Amino acid sequence: MKRRTALLMVVVLTVLLFGCGKQEPKKGPYEVRFEMNGGTRVSGSLHQEVEHGEAAVAPKLEREGYEFDGWDGKFDEITEDTVIKAKWKKTVVVTFDLNGGELVSGAAKATLTAGQKPVAPGVKMEGYTFLGWEPAISEVDEDTVYKAKWERTVLTPDGIYEKLSASMVEIHTFDKNGQGLGLGSGFFIDENGTVLTNFHVMEGACSAEIITYHDERFQVSAIEGFSKDIDLCVVKTDAGKTVAAALFDGDVKTGESVYTIGSSIGLTGTFSDGIVSTASRVDNDVEYIQITAPISKGNSGGPLVNRYGEVIGVNTFQYTDGQNLNFAVSIKELAKIDRSVSTDIKKFGEDTGKGSGTGAKGTVVQTGDEGEFVYQFAAYIEQEPNDS
């Protein structure tokens, strides 16, 4: 009996020692949980069961105003139940307001990590000098808008001439028989060969030729619009791509410097300077700019420009009884011209006829070896207008 009891105890102890010892570790599958930490799921699973030693597959997340910065733990070899949390970096949107300029390099908008300093783009604006950004560029912690600061570039007289010469033309007009009527000036106002000049330069012309300051010759194909009272005429030519003169849309100031350019008495490219004597002198509902810059025969239709090289008026006439009493039609008057219907130049010449103009006179001059007769329009009127 004692022997059986002893044997039973040995068996029990053996079971306890070997059967109830330390358990084997779990061999999987393991639970892997991905915490979004404020983000939202785009794709993939947030809860996964992964076999021992295998890798979990991270879901794709997003979070508005933040950039994903990885996970706070590894999951390439899972050996136990695991919780992994997403990490985020705050982002800010930086916008560069070009304020009328154009982009040369870089980007006008960028998304950065908070605390970074943005890289400003390269910018430019015709006729202006770049002064910098407002506010000054520094590290950003929130959405920020930087605005470009500009200052108008004052041109030297030679700079003004160089800028305008590419847009200038000399206009030769002819009657229905091909005989020369006159000579005047004009300038391109768009990139498609459209020229602005005085009505009295084109009056009665059944055909016309323009000559650029680079000695290129083009024919006038149509009259886009005109006004005898305002003394302006918009001319369409067969020129291809052209350089448009910049038109000023602000207020002219008495005393500011001005320049005229045109074919004074047939001398192409004559350039003169002066000041504005009166910024706005209105006669018969037409606004004129009174200037001291000289206007001579052949100047009619040429541009009057400010110190920035912008056209403020169209040189038109001078008083003969007085000194330095010269006038240009304000460029603002161009907006009054109806350009909705074009007119064939031959019909325009027949309709306007000789002698129906504004009182501008001409003189016949024989030029060149071919004995061509050219009438040069005088930039003056005989009668004194009733200024208001």
C-alpha positions in Angstrom: 0.0 0.0 0.0 2.8 2.4 1.0 4.6 1.5 -2.2 1.5 2.3 -4.4 1.1 5.6 -2.6 4.7 6.5 -3.2 4.5 5.6 -6.9 1.3 7.8 -7.2 3.1 10.8 -5.7 6.0 10.4 -8.1 3.5 10.4 -11.0 1.8 13.5 -9.7 5.0 15.3 -9.2 6.2 14.4 -12.7 3.0 15.8 -14.1 3.3 19.0 -12.1 6.9 19.5 -13.1 6.7 18.7 -16.7 3.0 19.2 -17.6 2.3 22.5 -15.8 5.6 24.3 -16.5 6.1 27.6 -18.4 3.8 27.9 -21.5 5.1 28.3 -25.0 4.9 32.0 -26.3 2.1 32.8 -28.6 3.1 32.1 -32.2 0.4 34.4 -33.8 -1.5 35.6 -35.5 -1.0 38.9 -33.7 -3.3 42.0 -33.6 -1.8 45.1 -35.1 -3.7 48.4 -34.6 -2.9 51.6 -36.4 -4.1 54.8 -34.6 -4.8 57.8 -36.9 -4.0 60.4 -34.3 -6.4 63.0 -35.7 -6.1 61.9 -39.3 -8.6 60.1 -41.6 -8.2 56.9 -43.5 -7.8 57.1 -47.2 -7.1 53.4 -47.9 -5.9 50.2 -46.2 -6.9 48.6 -42.9 -6.5 50.1 -39.4 -6.8 46.6 -37.7 -4.8 43.7 -39.0 -4.0 40.1 -37.9 -0.3 39.4 -38.8 1.5 36.0 -38.5 4.6 35.8 -36.4 7.6 37.5 -38.0 5.5 39.0 -40.8 5.1 42.7 -41.6 1.9 44.7 -41.3 0.8 46.9 -44.2 0.3 50.5 -43.2 -2.9 52.3 -44.2 -2.8 55.6 -46.1 -3.9 58.5 -44.0 -4.5 62.2 -44.5 -5.2 65.2 -42.2 -6.2 68.7 -43.3 -3.5 71.2 -42.4 -0.9 68.6 -41.6 1.7 66.5 -43.4 2.1 62.8 -42.6 5.4 62.3 -40.7 5.5 58.5 -40.4 4.7 56.1 -37.6 5.9 56.0 -34.0 7.0 52.3 -34.2 8.2 49.6 -36.5 5.9 47.0 -38.0 8.1 45.2 -40.5 8.5 42.1 -38.2 5.6 41.6 -35.9 6.3 39.3 -32.8 3.5 40.5 -30.5 0.3 42.5 -30.4 1.2 46.0 -31.5 -0.3 49.5 -31.4 1.3 52.0 -33.8 0.4 55.8 -33.8 0.6 58.2 -36.8 2.8 61.2 -36.5 1.9 64.6 -38.1 3.6 67.9 -39.0 1.6 71.1 -39.2 1.6 72.7 -42.6 0.9 76.2 -43.8 0.0 77.7 -47.2 2.1 80.6 -48.4 0.7 82.7 -51.2 2.7 85.3 -53.2 0.4 88.1 -54.5 2.2 89.4 -57.6 0.2 92.6 -57.4 0.1 93.1 -61.2 3.5 91.6 -61.9 4.3 88.3 -63.7 6.1 85.2 -62.6 9.7 84.7 -63.8 10.7 81.8 -61.7 9.5 79.7 -58.8 5.9 79.3 -57.7 3.3 81.8 -56.5 1.9 79.3 -54.0 3.5 76.7 -51.8 2.7 74.4 -48.9 5.4 74.3 -46.2 5.9 72.8 -42.8 5.2 75.2 -40.0 8.4 77.0 -39.0 10.0 77.0 -42.4 11.0 80.1 -44.3 9.5 80.3 -47.8 11.5 80.9 -50.9 10.1 83.9 -52.9 9.6 83.5 -56.6 11.2 85.8 -59.2 8.8 88.5 -60.5 8.8 91.4 -62.9 6.4 94.0 -64.2 6.9 96.1 -67.3 7.7 99.7 -66.4 8.1 99.0 -62.7 10.9 98.3 -60.3 10.4 95.5 -57.7 10.9 96.8 -54.1 10.3 93.5 -52.2 7.5 91.8 -50.3 5.1 92.9 -47.7 5.4 91.7 -45.0 9.1 90.8 -45.0 9.7 87.1 -45.6 10.5 85.1 -42.5 9.6 81.7 -40.9 5.9 81.1 -41.0 3.6 79.3 -38.5 0.3 80.1 -40.2 -1.1 80.6 -43.6 0.5 83.8 -45.0 0.0 86.1 -48.0 3.0 88.1 -49.2 2.3 91.0 -51.6 4.8 92.4 -54.1 5.7 96.0 -53.8 6.4 98.0 -57.0 7.6 101.4 -57.9 7.2 102.9 -61.4 10.4 103.1 -63.2 11.3 106.6 -64.4 13.0 106.4 -67.8 15.8 108.5 -69.1 15.0 110.4 -72.3 17.0 108.0 -74.4 15.2 105.1 -72.6 11.8 106.7 -73.5 12.8 107.0 -77.2 14.1 103.5 -77.3 10.8 102.2 -75.8 8.6 104.2 -78.1 10.5 103.8 -81.3 9.4 100.2 -81.7 5.8 101.3 -81.7 6.1 104.4 -83.9 5.0 104.6 -87.5 5.1 107.3 -90.2 1.8 107.4 -92.3 1.7 108.3 -96.0 -1.8 108.8 -97.4 -3.0 108.8 -101.0 -6.1 109.8 -102.9 -8.1 107.5 -105.2 -5.7 108.1 -108.1 -2.7 107.2 -106.0 -1.5 110.8 -105.6 0.1 111.7 -102.3 -2.2 113.5 -99.9 -0.1 113.9 -96.8 2.2 112.7 -94.1 1.7 112.2 -90.4 2.6 110.1 -87.4 0.9 107.2 -85.5 1.7 104.4 -83.2 0.7 100.8 -82.6 -1.9 100.3 -79.8 -2.0 96.5 -79.9 0.1 93.5 -81.0 -2.0 93.0 -84.2 -1.0 96.0 -86.3 -3.6 98.5 -85.1 -2.5 102.1 -85.3 -3.9 105.2 -83.6 -3.5 108.6 -85.3 -5.4 111.8 -85.9 -8.5 111.9 -88.1 -7.1 114.8 -90.1 -4.1 112.6 -91.0 -6.3 110.0 -92.6 -9.0 112.3 -93.9 -9.8 111.7 -97.6 -7.3 108.9 -97.9 -8.4 106.0 -100.2 -5.1 104.2 -99.5 -2.3 104.6 -97.1 1.1 103.1 -96.2 2.8 103.0 -92.8 6.5 102.9 -92.4 8.0 101.7 -89.0 11.1 103.2 -87.5 12.8 100.0 -88.6 11.9 100.8 -92.2 9.2 98.1 -92.5 6.4 99.0 -94.8 2.8 97.9 -94.5 -0.5 98.8 -96.1 -3.6 100.2 -94.3 -6.4 97.7 -94.9 -9.3 99.3 -93.0 -10.5 102.0 -90.7 -11.7 100.4 -87.4 -13.2 103.6 -86.1 -12.9 107.4 -86.1 -14.3 110.7 -84.9 -14.0 113.9 -86.8 -14.9 115.9 -83.6 -12.4 114.2 -81.4 -9.8 114.1 -84.3 -8.8 110.5 -83.7 -8.7 107.6 -86.1 -8.0 103.9 -85.5 -6.4 102.2 -88.4 -6.0 98.5 -89.2 -2.9 97.5 -91.1 -1.6 94.2 -92.6 1.4 94.3 -90.2 1.9 91.0 -88.3 3.0 90.9 -84.7 3.7 94.5 -83.5 4.9 96.2 -80.4 2.1 98.1 -78.6 2.8 101.4 -76.9 1.7 101.5 -73.3 -1.4 103.6 -72.7 -1.7 105.6 -69.5 -5.0 105.2 -67.6 -4.4 107.6 -64.7 -4.6 111.4 -64.2 -2.1 113.7 -65.8 -0.6 116.4 -63.6 0.2 120.0 -64.5 4.0 120.5 -64.4 5.0 116.9 -65.2 7.6 116.2 -67.8 6.4 115.0 -71.2 7.9 114.0 -74.6 6.7 114.1 -78.2 7.9 111.9 -81.0 7.0 112.0 -84.7 8.0 113.0 -88.2 8.4 116.7 -87.7 8.4 118.4 -91.2 9.1 114.9 -92.5 12.1 114.3 -90.2 11.3 110.8 -89.0 11.9 110.1 -85.3 12.1 113.7 -84.1 12.1 113.7 -80.3 11.3 116.7 -78.1 10.5 117.4 -74.5 8.6 119.9 -72.4 6.1 120.0 -69.5 2.3 119.9 -69.1 1.1 123.5 -69.0 -2.5 122.5 -68.3 -3.5 118.9 -67.5 -7.1 119.1 -68.7 -8.5 121.7 -71.1 -11.9 120.8 -72.4 -13.3 122.2 -75.7 -16.6 120.9 -77.2 -16.6 117.9 -74.8 -13.1 116.9 -75.9 -10.3 116.8 -73.4 -6.9 118.2 -74.4 -3.5 118.4 -72.7 -1.7 121.7 -73.1 2.0 121.3 -73.4 5.2 123.2 -74.0 6.9 120.4 -76.0 6.9 121.6 -79.6 4.6 120.2 -82.2 5.5 120.7 -85.9 4.2 119.7 -89.3 4.2 115.9 -89.5 3.9 115.4 -85.7 0.1 115.0 -86.0 -1.0 111.6 -84.7 2.2 110.9 -82.8 2.2 110.1 -79.1 2.6 112.4 -76.1 4.3 110.4 -73.4 5.1 110.8 -69.7 8.4 110.1 -68.0 7.5 106.4 -67.7 7.1 106.0 -71.5 3.3 105.8 -71.3 1.1 107.5 -73.9 -1.0 110.2 -72.3 -2.2 111.9 -75.5 -2.1 112.2 -79.3 -0.3 115.3 -80.6 -2.8 117.3 -82.6 -2.3 121.1 -83.0 -0.7 124.3 -81.9 -1.7 127.9 -81.7 0.1 130.1 -84.2 -0.6 133.3 -82.2 1.5 132.6 -79.2 4.5 130.6 -78.0 4.6 127.0 -76.7 0.8 126.7 -77.0 0.7 123.1 -78.2 -2.1 120.6 -77.6 -2.7 116.8 -77.6 -6.0 115.0 -77.5 -6.1 113.1 -74.2 -5.6 109.3 -74.6 -8.8 108.9 -72.5 -10.8 110.1 -75.6 -9.9 106.9 -77.4 -12.6 105.1 -75.3 -15.2 107.2 -77.1 -14.4 105.9 -80.5 -16.9 103.3 -81.9 -14.8 100.4 -83.2 -17.6 97.9 -83.6 -17.8 98.2 -87.4 -14.8 98.5 -89.7 -14.8 100.6 -92.9 -12.9 99.8 -96.1 -10.2 102.5 -96.5 -11.3 103.4 -100.0 -14.9 104.0 -98.9 -13.6 105.9 -95.9 -11.6 108.2 -98.2 -14.5 108.8 -100.5 -16.9 109.5 -97.6 -14.6 111.8 -95.7 -13.5 113.6 -98.9 -11.1 116.4 -99.2 -11.7 119.5 -97.2 -14.1 118.0 -94.6 -11.5 117.9 -91.8 -10.9 119.9 -88.7 -9.1 122.8 -90.2 -5.6 121.3 -90.4 -3.7 122.7 -93.4 -1.1 121.1 -95.6 1.8 122.1 -97.8 3.1 120.3 -100.9 6.7 119.3 -100.7 8.6 117.6 -103.5 10.9 114.9 -102.1 13.3 112.3 -103.4 14.6 111.6 -106.9 11.2 110.4 -108.1 9.6 113.8 -107.6 6.9 112.4 -105.2 4.6 115.1 -104.0 3.8 114.8 -100.2 1.5 117.0 -98.2 2.7 117.4 -94.7 -0.2 118.1 -92.3 0.4 121.2 -90.1 -0.3 120.5 -86.5 -2.3 123.6 -85.9 -5.7 125.1 -86.4 -6.4 128.6 -87.5 -9.4 129.4 -85.3 -9.1 129.7 -81.5 -11.4 127.2 -79.7 -13.7 128.2 -77.0 -11.9 126.5 -74.0 -13.9 125.7 -70.9 
